[in-house]
Amino acid sequence: MSRRARRGGASGEDSDLPLRGQIGQLTELFGFLRPYRRWLAVAVFGVTVASALGLVFPLIMGGLVDTAIGEETTAESLDRLALVLLGVFLAQAAFNYIRSYAVAIVGEGVVADLRRTVYQRIIRLPVPFFDKRRTGEITSRLTSDASVIQGTVSTAVAQTLSQGITLVGGVALMLVLSPRLSLTVLTFLPVAILAAAFFGRRLNRISTVFQDEIASANAFADETIASIRVIKWFSAETDATNRYDQGIGRSYEIALRRARLRALFVPGVTFVGFATLALVLWVGGRQVLAGSMTAGELVSFLLYTLTVAGAIGTFTGIYSQLQEALGASRRIFEFLGMPVEIHEATRPQVPSHQEGSIRLESVSFSYEGRHSVVLREIDLALAPGEVVALVGPSGSGKSTITQLIPRFYDPTSGRVLVNDVDVKNQSLTDLRAQMAAVPQEVQLFSGTISENLRISKPEATDDELVDAATAANAHEFITEFPDGYETVVGERGIQLSGGQRQRVAIARALLADPRILILDEATSSLDAESEGLVQQALQRLMIGRTTLVIAHRLSTVRAADRLVVISDGRIVEEGAHDDLVAAGGVYARLLERQLST
């Protein structure tokens, strides 16, 4: 089955939530209203008064008609009614302003809080979650899904209350004016309700699939824009455009299905409303001719009929909008329902010392969803301040070991201990606060150099930034920029060279002052001059710190205290450089192959 079919099918099933599930979801969504209770009360007050004033209008209009055609009509009575009507309109406008402003505060605040909450949850989700999701798909939840919800939250509460008052009050006044005509009108009410339920359910289902397709297209666009140089290098613009067009085309087809459904729904409800109006004119006109009803009462009844029909129509629109919001909020609440990070101990242990020792005991590991075993019974210990290099063929499991130490993943079996305490029993924040990493592919944010440095220590002073950059051989090139430390580095640090990015990353690690340092071949992609500067900076960074180095170029790790050779997920050799060369094993063959190359 295609990915599209699987996604669409899932969406369709999820859309058919039972009533209890929909109520629970709405309760969770409207739970975000609590911080805005006072403004919500103001909005409710404005809605109530404005709606009540709206119900006065048909009565005044009926009185105005009877006064205008009455035999004892005077100019003063007409003036009085006209002024009353003007006063009602003015008061209604004032309370509608109060309602609109209060609703805007509530709606915008709720959506802002929702976005904050979703982002806070996303940023705390464990690393395996991001291994399975595309970035564009995740950010779509914060953009398009939140926008769909915004329209509902901003209007649903006020509109529901307003139209509820209008509907109940209008029906009550219709019954007072003419019970017979009221029964005639109310026979059409179940038709509108059933139509709303039918179309609303289908709109929910289609809207969910539409949001999924948009999220998929956005994810692809995000990936291609982030990797635009790869697209340019291989002249893949046409292929990328075609793939994006296909995704947008699928969403367009679904949008047209939704539009056709809406186009059928709205005219259908409108026809029922106008048919009801025609029936009222016919039956009511006969009552006026028979003398059982005045012309003014008929006008009032007609206006109340239109008011009630408008309320029903608005309710159906709210229901449709609510169904769309349910589809969008379901995916957002999926994120909110996920556990943050890997499960932490209820009562974290604090190590008795913070010297930076590391120990892996019989550690095995497999990535979720894969059958292959990455690590097999690894036993490895690093003493405080020791420099250990992991070497071996690509795919042997070196990087996976460095992912287990900060507990980005948990081992399938065995234990990882830092400072003689199992990492599962430590606070993640405290554990990772002891560590810093300088990867091969440095990840910088699009802000300034100073902002990137302060990622590791937000409270760092300007002098601390300069000291860290100087030790990392970065201060000189930073000060050559016109804006110095306030230079914007661009997305992923694109405005800096590879060597400059590495030195900023080293300065960032120095600023964190970690006890444990992880270096993932930090100089492999640099030219000789940049490599020399980076190596000097790394030597300063490694002083007094427990350091785990992943090395592909074996010439860069000869000075390590110990070399650990990993092959096929196992430690096969361990020792100093000269001893491993003399042994003639895996390390010697790797070194010989690199030297011959």
NORFEN-V504689 format. One record per backbone hydrogen bond with DSSP energy under -1.0 kcal/mol. NH is the residue of the N-H (numbers start at 1). CO is the residue of the C=O. E is the energy in kcal/mol with one decimal. If there is no record, write none. Layout:
{{NH | CO | E} {NH | CO | E}}
This chain:
{{6 | 2 | -2.4} {7 | 3 | -2.6} {8 | 4 | -3.0} {9 | 5 | -2.7} {10 | 6 | -2.3} {11 | 7 | -2.2} {12 | 8 | -2.4} {13 | 9 | -2.2} {14 | 10 | -2.7} {15 | 11 | -1.9} {17 | 15 | -1.9} {22 | 18 | -2.2} {23 | 19 | -2.6} {24 | 20 | -2.2} {25 | 21 | -2.2} {26 | 22 | -2.5} {27 | 23 | -2.6} {28 | 24 | -2.1} {29 | 25 | -2.3} {30 | 26 | -3.3} {32 | 29 | -1.5} {33 | 30 | -1.7} {34 | 31 | -1.3} {36 | 33 | -2.0} {37 | 34 | -1.5} {40 | 36 | -2.4} {41 | 37 | -2.3} {42 | 38 | -2.1} {43 | 39 | -2.4} {44 | 40 | -2.7} {45 | 41 | -2.5} {46 | 42 | -2.6} {47 | 43 | -2.8} {48 | 44 | -2.7} {49 | 45 | -2.4} {50 | 46 | -2.4} {51 | 47 | -2.7} {52 | 48 | -2.4} {53 | 49 | -2.6} {54 | 50 | -1.7} {55 | 51 | -1.3} {60 | 56 | -2.1} {61 | 57 | -2.6} {62 | 58 | -2.4} {63 | 59 | -2.5} {64 | 60 | -2.6} {65 | 61 | -2.2} {66 | 62 | -2.4} {67 | 63 | -2.4} {68 | 64 | -2.3} {69 | 65 | -1.9} {78 | 74 | -1.7} {79 | 75 | -2.6} {80 | 76 | -2.5} {81 | 77 | -2.1} {82 | 78 | -2.6} {83 | 79 | -2.5} {84 | 80 | -2.2} {85 | 81 | -2.6} {86 | 82 | -2.3} {87 | 83 | -2.6} {88 | 84 | -2.4} {89 | 85 | -2.2} {90 | 86 | -2.4} {91 | 87 | -2.6} {92 | 88 | -2.6} {93 | 89 | -2.3} {94 | 90 | -2.0} {95 | 91 | -2.3} {96 | 92 | -2.1} {97 | 93 | -1.8} {98 | 94 | -1.9} {99 | 95 | -2.4} {100 | 96 | -2.9} {101 | 97 | -2.6} {102 | 98 | -2.3} {103 | 99 | -2.8} {104 | 100 | -2.1} {105 | 101 | -2.0} {106 | 102 | -2.3} {107 | 103 | -3.4} {108 | 104 | -2.6} {109 | 105 | -1.8} {110 | 106 | -2.6} {111 | 107 | -2.1} {112 | 108 | -2.3} {113 | 109 | -2.5} {114 | 110 | -2.5} {115 | 111 | -2.7} {116 | 112 | -2.4} {117 | 113 | -2.9} {118 | 114 | -2.7} {119 | 115 | -2.7} {120 | 116 | -2.8} {121 | 117 | -2.0} {122 | 118 | -3.0} {123 | 119 | -2.8} {125 | 122 | -1.4} {129 | 126 | -1.2} {131 | 127 | -1.2} {138 | 134 | -1.7} {139 | 135 | -2.6} {140 | 136 | -1.5} {141 | 138 | -1.2} {145 | 140 | -1.9} {147 | 143 | -2.2} {148 | 144 | -1.8} {149 | 145 | -2.0} {150 | 146 | -2.3} {151 | 147 | -1.5} {152 | 148 | -1.0} {153 | 149 | -2.9} {154 | 150 | -2.4} {156 | 152 | -3.6} {159 | 155 | -3.1} {160 | 156 | -2.7} {161 | 157 | -2.3} {162 | 158 | -2.9} {163 | 159 | -3.0} {164 | 160 | -1.9} {165 | 161 | -2.5} {166 | 162 | -2.3} {167 | 163 | -2.8} {168 | 164 | -2.6} {169 | 165 | -2.8} {170 | 166 | -2.5} {171 | 167 | -2.4} {172 | 168 | -2.3} {173 | 169 | -2.2} {174 | 170 | -2.2} {175 | 171 | -2.2} {176 | 172 | -1.6} {177 | 173 | -2.3} {178 | 174 | -3.0} {182 | 178 | -2.3} {183 | 179 | -2.2} {184 | 180 | -1.6} {185 | 181 | -2.2} {186 | 182 | -2.7} {188 | 185 | -1.8} {192 | 188 | -1.5} {193 | 189 | -2.1} {194 | 190 | -2.6} {195 | 191 | -2.2} {196 | 192 | -2.3} {197 | 193 | -2.2} {198 | 194 | -2.3} {199 | 195 | -2.6} {200 | 196 | -2.5} {201 | 197 | -1.7} {202 | 198 | -1.5} {203 | 199 | -2.5} {204 | 200 | -2.2} {205 | 201 | -1.8} {206 | 202 | -2.5} {207 | 203 | -2.7} {208 | 204 | -1.8} {209 | 205 | -1.7} {210 | 206 | -2.4} {211 | 207 | -2.4} {212 | 208 | -1.8} {213 | 209 | -2.2} {214 | 210 | -2.4} {215 | 211 | -2.3} {216 | 212 | -2.1} {217 | 213 | -2.4} {218 | 214 | -2.8} {219 | 215 | -2.2} {220 | 216 | -2.0} {221 | 217 | -2.4} {222 | 218 | -2.6} {223 | 219 | -2.1} {224 | 220 | -2.4} {225 | 221 | -2.4} {226 | 222 | -2.2} {227 | 223 | -1.5} {228 | 225 | -1.3} {231 | 227 | -1.7} {232 | 228 | -2.5} {233 | 229 | -2.7} {234 | 230 | -1.9} {235 | 232 | -1.2} {236 | 231 | -2.7} {240 | 236 | -2.6} {241 | 237 | -2.7} {242 | 238 | -2.5} {243 | 239 | -2.4} {244 | 240 | -2.4} {245 | 241 | -2.8} {246 | 242 | -2.2} {247 | 243 | -1.9} {248 | 244 | -2.9} {249 | 245 | -2.8} {250 | 246 | -2.2} {251 | 247 | -2.0} {252 | 248 | -2.6} {253 | 249 | -2.3} {254 | 250 | -2.0} {255 | 251 | -2.5} {256 | 252 | -2.3} {257 | 253 | -1.9} {258 | 254 | -2.3} {259 | 255 | -2.5} {260 | 256 | -2.8} {261 | 257 | -2.0} {262 | 258 | -2.5} {263 | 259 | -3.1} {264 | 260 | -1.8} {265 | 261 | -2.2} {266 | 262 | -2.7} {268 | 264 | -1.3} {269 | 265 | -2.3} {270 | 266 | -2.5} {271 | 267 | -2.7} {272 | 268 | -2.0} {273 | 269 | -2.1} {274 | 270 | -2.6} {275 | 271 | -2.6} {276 | 272 | -1.9} {277 | 273 | -1.9} {278 | 274 | -2.4} {279 | 275 | -2.0} {280 | 276 | -2.2} {281 | 277 | -2.4} {282 | 278 | -2.0} {283 | 279 | -2.8} {284 | 280 | -3.0} {285 | 281 | -1.9} {286 | 282 | -1.4} {287 | 283 | -1.5} {288 | 284 | -2.3} {289 | 285 | -2.2} {290 | 286 | -1.8} {292 | 287 | -1.7} {298 | 294 | -1.9} {299 | 295 | -2.4} {300 | 296 | -2.5} {301 | 297 | -2.7} {302 | 298 | -2.9} {303 | 299 | -2.5} {304 | 300 | -2.4} {305 | 301 | -2.6} {306 | 302 | -2.5} {307 | 303 | -2.4} {308 | 304 | -3.0} {309 | 305 | -2.9} {310 | 306 | -2.7} {311 | 307 | -2.2} {312 | 308 | -2.6} {313 | 309 | -2.7} {314 | 310 | -2.5} {315 | 311 | -2.5} {316 | 312 | -2.3} {317 | 313 | -1.9} {318 | 314 | -2.8} {319 | 315 | -2.7} {320 | 316 | -2.3} {321 | 317 | -2.7} {322 | 318 | -2.8} {323 | 319 | -2.2} {324 | 320 | -2.0} {325 | 321 | -2.4} {326 | 322 | -2.2} {327 | 323 | -1.7} {328 | 324 | -1.9} {329 | 325 | -3.3} {330 | 326 | -1.7} {332 | 328 | -1.3} {333 | 329 | -3.1} {334 | 330 | -1.1} {335 | 331 | -1.3} {336 | 332 | -1.9} {337 | 333 | -1.6} {338 | 335 | -1.3} {341 | 124 | -2.4} {349 | 425 | -3.8} {358 | 382 | -2.1} {359 | 417 | -2.5} {360 | 380 | -3.6} {361 | 415 | -2.8} {363 | 378 | -2.5} {364 | 413 | -2.2} {365 | 375 | -1.7} {370 | 367 | -2.1} {374 | 365 | -2.3} {375 | 365 | -1.8} {376 | 569 | -3.3} {378 | 363 | -2.9} {380 | 360 | -1.9} {382 | 358 | -3.1} {386 | 383 | -2.3} {388 | 547 | -2.9} {389 | 562 | -2.5} {390 | 549 | -3.9} {391 | 564 | -2.6} {396 | 393 | -1.4} {401 | 397 | -1.4} {402 | 398 | -1.2} {403 | 399 | -1.1} {404 | 400 | -1.2} {405 | 401 | -1.2} {408 | 403 | -2.2} {412 | 364 | -1.7} {413 | 364 | -1.6} {415 | 361 | -2.0} {417 | 359 | -3.3} {418 | 421 | -2.3} {419 | 357 | -2.5} {421 | 418 | -1.1} {423 | 416 | -2.8} {425 | 422 | -1.8} {426 | 423 | -1.2} {431 | 427 | -2.9} {432 | 428 | -2.7} {433 | 429 | -1.5} {434 | 431 | -1.2} {435 | 432 | -1.6} {436 | 516 | -1.4} {438 | 518 | -2.4} {449 | 487 | -1.4} {450 | 485 | -2.6} {452 | 448 | -2.0} {453 | 449 | -2.3} {454 | 450 | -2.3} {456 | 453 | -1.2} {460 | 457 | -2.1} {465 | 461 | -1.9} {466 | 462 | -2.3} {467 | 463 | -2.5} {468 | 464 | -2.4} {469 | 465 | -2.7} {470 | 466 | -2.6} {471 | 467 | -2.2} {472 | 468 | -1.4} {473 | 470 | -1.7} {474 | 469 | -3.4} {475 | 469 | -1.2} {478 | 474 | -2.1} {479 | 475 | -2.4} {481 | 478 | -1.3} {484 | 481 | -1.2} {486 | 483 | -2.4} {487 | 484 | -1.6} {489 | 447 | -2.6} {493 | 490 | -2.4} {494 | 491 | -1.2} {495 | 489 | -3.0} {496 | 493 | -1.9} {501 | 497 | -2.5} {502 | 498 | -2.1} {503 | 499 | -2.0} {504 | 500 | -2.2} {505 | 501 | -2.2} {506 | 502 | -2.1} {507 | 503 | -2.4} {508 | 504 | -2.3} {509 | 505 | -2.0} {510 | 506 | -2.7} {511 | 507 | -2.3} {512 | 508 | -1.1} {515 | 434 | -1.7} {516 | 434 | -2.7} {517 | 546 | -3.1} {518 | 436 | -2.2} {519 | 548 | -2.5} {520 | 438 | -2.0} {521 | 550 | -1.7} {524 | 521 | -1.1} {526 | 523 | -1.4} {531 | 527 | -2.9} {532 | 528 | -2.1} {533 | 529 | -1.8} {534 | 530 | -2.6} {535 | 531 | -2.9} {536 | 532 | -2.1} {537 | 533 | -2.0} {538 | 534 | -2.8} {539 | 535 | -2.4} {540 | 536 | -1.7} {541 | 537 | -2.2} {542 | 538 | -2.3} {545 | 542 | -2.1} {546 | 515 | -2.2} {547 | 386 | -2.6} {548 | 517 | -2.8} {549 | 388 | -3.0} {550 | 519 | -3.3} {551 | 390 | -2.4} {556 | 553 | -1.8} {557 | 554 | -1.4} {560 | 557 | -1.5} {561 | 387 | -1.1} {562 | 387 | -1.4} {563 | 575 | -2.9} {564 | 389 | -3.1} {565 | 573 | -2.7} {566 | 391 | -3.0} {567 | 570 | -2.5} {569 | 396 | -1.3} {570 | 567 | -1.5} {572 | 565 | -2.5} {573 | 565 | -1.3} {575 | 563 | -2.4} {580 | 576 | -2.3} {581 | 577 | -2.2} {582 | 578 | -2.2} {583 | 579 | -1.6} {589 | 585 | -2.1} {590 | 586 | -2.5} {591 | 587 | -2.7} {592 | 588 | -2.5} {593 | 589 | -2.3} {594 | 590 | -2.2} {595 | 591 | -2.6} {596 | 592 | -2.3} {597 | 593 | -1.8}}
